[in-house]
Amino acid sequence: MAEMNKGQQKLAPKNSIFLVLLSLLLAACASSGAFPVETAEQPDIKQAYQLRAGETIQVSTFGEDTLTGEFNIGANGILSFPLVGNIQAAGLSPADLGVNIAAALADGYVLNPQVNVEVKNYRPVYILGEVNKPGEYPYIPDMTVLAAIAKADGFTYRAQQKIIFLKRSDQPREVKIRLGSNTRIYPGDTIRITERFF
């Protein structure tokens, strides 16, 4: 009996090391996951969104009807605005563009201008692959992947419905992600649905 206890004591440190290594390995697998999945809180698009060429914005200049209306951002990212001419718009948030327009107007055109900029028409989103109506669809604020797929008349019978490929407009490559009910998309994003394996 004493000999068995000695043998068990000799194995105990090895077993402890094995259990520690196993728990570390399992923790690493759990944290990395099989696919890249978006888990971070995503910013409010109204606060963080950067304007892009081809979008339509609503500019409101308080007390100045001729300086209020809808304007298109040109293909070169430039906004042509009355009185002040060309202003760089692409790459700025709507709030920052409003500040720049106000500063340009204040330079000899309007006394104390108050300017507000909102996006009227965002860039579209693109839905490809195994949906019933692939194509280009208008973006709606707070749009999710599932809402976009619903606009494309849903999945085909061949579609892989658990994994999708998503390419953000500002990223060079698409990523494979698990489809969740609240996976957000942004203007210019591309969603690709593949066939499932039988």
N, C-alpha and C positions, 0 to 999 in steps of 0.2 A: 504493500500500500504506500509505504514511504517512497519506494522507487517510482511509482506512478506519479506521486505528487511532484517529485523532482523533475520528471519528464514533462509534466504539465507546466511547471514553472519555467523550464527552458523554452517551451513553445509559446508561452504567454507573450513575451516581448515581440516575437515574430508576428503573432496574430494581431497584436495591437498596431504594429506598423502597417500590416496589410489592411486593417480596417480603416486606419487614418488615410492611407493612399486611396482606398476605394471611395471613401466619402468625399475626398478632394476631387476625384475623377467625376463622380456623379454631380457634384456641385458645378464643375466646369461645364459639363454637358447641359445641365439645366439652364445655366446662364447664357450659353452661346445659342442654344436652340438649333433645330435642323435648318431653319430658314431665317434670313434677316426679317425681323418683325418690328414695325414701328410701335414703340411703347412710350416715347417721350410725349409730353404735352405739347401739342402743336399750337403755334401762336395764332392770335386772332388775325385773320386776313386783312381786316380793315386797318389794323395798326401796322402790320409788318409787310404788307404787299408792295411789291415794286412794279411800277407801271412798265408796260412793254409797247413796242411798235404795233400799230393796227388797232389799238383799243380806243374806245370812245369814252370821254370824260365829261362830267357836268361841272362847269365852273360858275360859281355864284359870287359876284362882286357886289357887296352891300351898297344899295343906293345907285347902282350903275347898270341900268338895263342893257345898254349896248355892250357891256363887258360881261354879260351873263348869258350862258347858253351851253349847248353841246359842241364839243370840239373833238376832232380826231387827231391822234398821235400818228405822225407820218411814218413811213417805212424806215426812215433814218433815225427815228426816235425823237424827232423834233416836233414841238407844238408851235404852230403859227397863231399868235394871239394879237388881237387888235391893239393898236397904238405902239406896243413894245416890240412887235415882230417875233422872231424865232427864239424859243426857250427850250433848253434840253429837258425832256420829260422822262424818257425811258431810263429806268434804273433808280428813279426817285419814288418815294412813297407819295400818295396823294397829298398828305399834309405838307411834306417838304416842297412839292411843286407849288402848292398854294402860297407858301412863304416866299418862294422865288418870284412868282407872279406879282405878289403884293409889293415886293422890293422893287421890281422893275416899274410898276405903275407909280410908285412913290417918287421915282426919279423924274419929276417934272410933269407928270400926267394927272395923277389923282392925289388929293390930300387925304392922308390917313386911310389908305384902302384896306378893306377887310375882305379877304378872299377865302372861299371854301371850295375844295376840289373833291369830287366823288367819282368813282368808276361807274359809268353807265352800262357799258358792255365789256365784259371781260373776254380774254382770249378763249376760244372753245377748248373742249377736251375731246380726245380721240379714243374710240373704243374699237379694238380690232379683234379678230379671231372668232372664237366660238360663241358669238351672240347672234340673235336673229336678224338684227339690222346694224351691222358694223358701220362706223362712219364718224362724222364730226358732229358734236352736240354742244349747245350753249352751256356755259358754266353758270351755276347758281351758287351764291355764297353758302358755305357750310355743306357743300355737296359731298356725299360719301360715294365710295366705289359701288355699293349696292344700288344707290339711287341712279348712278350713271348707267349701270347695267340694265336697270328697269327701263330707262329711256330708250335703250337699244333693244327693247322687246324681250329682254331676258336671255338666259342661257339657251344654247341649242342642246339637243339630247346627248351630244357627244362631249359636252363641255366638262372640263375639270373645274369643280365648283368650290374647292377648298384652297387652291393655290392660284394666285394670279401673278402676272408680271406687270410692274408699274415703273414707268419712267417719268421722273419729275422733269419739268421743262428746263430747269437749271442744272440738271445732272447729265453727265455724258453717257451713262449706261442705265439700263433697266435693272430692277432688283426683283427677286422672287419673294413674295410675302404670303403669309397665311391670310386668307380673306376674313376680315372681321366686320361686324355690323356697323362699326363706327370708324372704319378706315377712311380718313379724309383725303380728298384730292383737291388740286389747285389748278388755276387757269393754265392751259397749255400742256397739262399732263396727258400721258398716253397709257391706256390700260390695254393689256393683251391677255386674252383668254385662250388657253391651249386645250387640246383634246385630252380626255382622261385615258388612262391605260386600262384595258379590260383584263 
